[in-house]
């Protein structure tokens, strides 16, 4: 019998190629370190974290039928994510992401999600006309989808009854989520920079950003700001919490971990303040290099 998902993760699933060094780096630095290749992408990172919390995520994405794609599909299966509904393309290569991290944080990154963008609404077929039609549960969506596809989702009756969880993927893609700013069933997860881009302003704190976004009509908002206080805002409720102090050893995927931990906590019935605490603790554990879950 096929497993049934309890959340859908829509967006980028690709190979993460990450170079990490302990040294502080700048433009032109050439230092020793480690280079890893792991399954990644925002949707995949969220799905893996959700699996670690006991949930059963299904992926809706595009993965090529090239050698890298076949290897990625096998890896996704081994990690416990459901790949039944993945769109497999014969002519699009499997996407990749490359980042350089130093002791002073993320130095640079390039996301090559062109195949996901080219696949367009083909990745949504299971929801629109297939086995997942009528889905009313949680859906995590990342900003690697095109503006037109995100706009279609925001307006689509097929998503109207679902619990939408949105992440921008990166500051450069934050404004792609603009169609959801007046969507009452959306929970938005952004950092302070991404919030400012969506607001076309420069809020100084997470609380300022979260309350402004909530006033715009987003159902619920969570804004993080690194080691500074994070804020949850919804209707007349505003909750602010300071993350635990930890030694940062990695940053790629921290926001995805935060989002997944918050989703898992709420799926277990946690109140807003407890869910925020659990998400911040999970993200702190992740960036410190320890195991979360």
C-alpha positions, 0 to 999 in steps of 0.5 A: 500500500502506498503511503499517504502524505500529511504535507505537500512540499512544492518547489526546488529539489536539486543537488546542493553543492556546498563548499565550507571553510572555517576561515573568514573569507572575502571576494577572491579568497582561496582557502582549504575546506570541505565540498559536499554534494547532498540532496537539497533545494528549499522544498527538499530541505523542508521535507527532510526536516519534516521527516525528521520530526515524524511527518510524511512529506510528498514532493511536487517538483521537477527532476530530470531523467539524466543520471543526476536525476536518477541518483537524486530520486533514489536519494530522496526515496532513501531519505523517506520523502514521497516521490510518487508525484514528482514530474520527470522531464525527458529534456530538462536537466536536474537542477543544482545549487552551489554555495560558498560558506566561510567562518563569517557566513554565506559568501556567495551562492547560485541557484540553478532552478531553471528546469523547475521554472521551465516545467511550470504548472506540470509539477501541479498536475497531481493537485489539479487533476490527479491523485491529490485533487481536493487536497485540504491539508498543509502545503509548503511552497517555495519561491523558486516557482515562477511569478506567474505560477505563484500568482496562479496558485494564489488565485486557484480554487484548487488551493483555496481550502489548503493551509499554505506555508510560504518561503521565499527561497532567497532575498532575490526571490522574495518579491515573487510571493507578493500575490500572497500578501492578501491571502488569509490562509497563508503563513509566511516565513521570511527573514528581515531582509526578505520582509523589507523587500516585500514591504518595499521599506526597511523595517528595523526589527522583526516585530515591525516587519511582521506587524506590517505584513500582517496588516497587509492581509497575510494570514500569519507571518513569522520574521526572523533576524539572525541572532536578534529577536524573531516575531510571529504575528497574526490578527491582533497577536504578536509574539517575540522571542530571542533565539538561543545563543550558539556558535554558527558553523553553517547557514545554508538550510537554517531557514528551511529548518526553522520553517519545518520545525514550526510546521511540525510543532503546529501539526502536533497542536503546539500553541503559537508561542511554543511553536515559535520557541521550538522553531528557534531552538531547532534552527539554533541547533542546526546552525551550530552543526548539531543534529536536530529532531 
